[in-house]
């Protein structure tokens, strides 16, 4: 039958880290979105294929200070979400936190 437009069959996120030195970690990130129907499930051309996106993470923690750098969508895969709005390509995030 018909499913709501926002419903996706499967979503997954995986991370694997190496610890090259004490307090540091680096590794790949993998995001997966299964195939879904953004509109009427009875219209064959409305089906969206599965999407894979690779990323990378590097972080370091020492005492109360933590820092991290994430790169997302390294393959610059462009896609559209359920409302046909384009998602951005590559992105990055830098995080700095201090525990008091």
C-alpha beads as a LAMMPS data file, in Angstrom:
LAMMPS data file: protein, C-alpha beads

100 atoms
99 bonds

1 atom types
1 bond types

-500.0 500.0 xlo xhi
-500.0 500.0 ylo yhi
-500.0 500.0 zlo zhi

Masses

1 110.0

Atoms # bond

1 1 1 0.000 0.000 0.000
2 1 1 0.941 3.657 0.209
3 1 1 3.476 4.786 2.778
4 1 1 3.984 8.349 4.057
5 1 1 6.410 10.358 1.915
6 1 1 9.003 10.650 4.676
7 1 1 9.188 6.929 5.438
8 1 1 12.389 5.175 4.422
9 1 1 12.779 1.421 4.443
10 1 1 16.251 1.329 6.021
11 1 1 18.739 3.829 7.417
12 1 1 22.101 2.882 8.850
13 1 1 25.269 4.577 10.084
14 1 1 28.552 2.793 10.749
15 1 1 31.897 3.952 12.114
16 1 1 35.218 2.167 12.583
17 1 1 38.109 3.790 14.415
18 1 1 41.821 3.242 14.819
19 1 1 43.652 4.555 17.856
20 1 1 47.092 5.558 16.507
21 1 1 48.167 7.309 19.730
22 1 1 46.654 7.696 23.176
23 1 1 43.642 10.025 23.004
24 1 1 43.425 10.138 19.189
25 1 1 41.122 8.263 16.854
26 1 1 40.688 8.275 13.087
27 1 1 38.492 6.273 10.789
28 1 1 35.841 6.040 8.093
29 1 1 32.108 6.748 8.359
30 1 1 29.455 5.069 6.221
31 1 1 25.832 6.148 5.832
32 1 1 23.214 4.074 4.016
33 1 1 19.664 4.932 3.044
34 1 1 17.584 2.136 1.583
35 1 1 15.316 2.508 -1.432
36 1 1 12.059 4.302 -0.755
37 1 1 9.078 5.939 -2.423
38 1 1 8.926 9.729 -1.923
39 1 1 5.380 9.927 -3.242
40 1 1 2.803 7.383 -4.296
41 1 1 4.211 3.862 -3.856
42 1 1 2.018 2.702 -6.751
43 1 1 3.911 4.842 -9.284
44 1 1 7.020 2.953 -10.371
45 1 1 9.013 6.041 -11.452
46 1 1 8.645 7.559 -7.965
47 1 1 11.020 4.978 -6.420
48 1 1 14.371 6.270 -5.118
49 1 1 17.372 3.980 -5.264
50 1 1 19.510 3.153 -2.258
51 1 1 22.243 5.660 -1.394
52 1 1 25.691 5.079 0.117
53 1 1 27.849 7.910 1.426
54 1 1 31.398 7.700 2.757
55 1 1 32.955 10.063 5.257
56 1 1 35.952 10.359 7.579
57 1 1 36.481 11.269 11.233
58 1 1 39.503 12.429 13.212
59 1 1 39.365 13.280 16.893
60 1 1 41.570 13.872 19.898
61 1 1 40.799 14.033 23.601
62 1 1 43.086 15.076 26.420
63 1 1 41.745 15.684 29.878
64 1 1 38.568 17.776 29.724
65 1 1 39.166 18.951 26.130
66 1 1 37.861 17.085 23.085
67 1 1 38.189 18.071 19.468
68 1 1 36.882 16.374 16.338
69 1 1 36.837 16.929 12.589
70 1 1 34.277 15.165 10.383
71 1 1 34.108 15.054 6.600
72 1 1 30.811 13.849 5.116
73 1 1 29.898 12.685 1.625
74 1 1 33.458 12.453 0.312
75 1 1 32.237 11.246 -3.082
76 1 1 30.198 14.460 -3.473
77 1 1 27.072 12.396 -4.128
78 1 1 24.153 14.698 -4.798
79 1 1 20.627 13.479 -4.252
80 1 1 17.200 14.829 -3.456
81 1 1 15.245 14.214 -0.277
82 1 1 11.628 13.110 -0.070
83 1 1 10.327 16.578 -0.955
84 1 1 12.584 16.745 -4.048
85 1 1 14.752 19.353 -2.314
86 1 1 18.432 18.957 -3.177
87 1 1 20.730 17.881 -0.378
88 1 1 24.118 19.509 -0.300
89 1 1 27.198 17.663 -1.472
90 1 1 30.333 17.468 0.655
91 1 1 30.264 18.924 4.134
92 1 1 32.543 19.154 7.140
93 1 1 32.215 19.870 10.835
94 1 1 34.720 20.885 13.493
95 1 1 33.797 20.309 17.126
96 1 1 35.547 21.590 20.235
97 1 1 34.166 20.711 23.663
98 1 1 35.322 21.381 27.186
99 1 1 34.036 19.453 30.190
100 1 1 33.960 21.606 33.329

Bonds

1 1 1 2
2 1 2 3
3 1 3 4
4 1 4 5
5 1 5 6
6 1 6 7
7 1 7 8
8 1 8 9
9 1 9 10
10 1 10 11
11 1 11 12
12 1 12 13
13 1 13 14
14 1 14 15
15 1 15 16
16 1 16 17
17 1 17 18
18 1 18 19
19 1 19 20
20 1 20 21
21 1 21 22
22 1 22 23
23 1 23 24
24 1 24 25
25 1 25 26
26 1 26 27
27 1 27 28
28 1 28 29
29 1 29 30
30 1 30 31
31 1 31 32
32 1 32 33
33 1 33 34
34 1 34 35
35 1 35 36
36 1 36 37
37 1 37 38
38 1 38 39
39 1 39 40
40 1 40 41
41 1 41 42
42 1 42 43
43 1 43 44
44 1 44 45
45 1 45 46
46 1 46 47
47 1 47 48
48 1 48 49
49 1 49 50
50 1 50 51
51 1 51 52
52 1 52 53
53 1 53 54
54 1 54 55
55 1 55 56
56 1 56 57
57 1 57 58
58 1 58 59
59 1 59 60
60 1 60 61
61 1 61 62
62 1 62 63
63 1 63 64
64 1 64 65
65 1 65 66
66 1 66 67
67 1 67 68
68 1 68 69
69 1 69 70
70 1 70 71
71 1 71 72
72 1 72 73
73 1 73 74
74 1 74 75
75 1 75 76
76 1 76 77
77 1 77 78
78 1 78 79
79 1 79 80
80 1 80 81
81 1 81 82
82 1 82 83
83 1 83 84
84 1 84 85
85 1 85 86
86 1 86 87
87 1 87 88
88 1 88 89
89 1 89 90
90 1 90 91
91 1 91 92
92 1 92 93
93 1 93 94
94 1 94 95
95 1 95 96
96 1 96 97
97 1 97 98
98 1 98 99
99 1 99 100
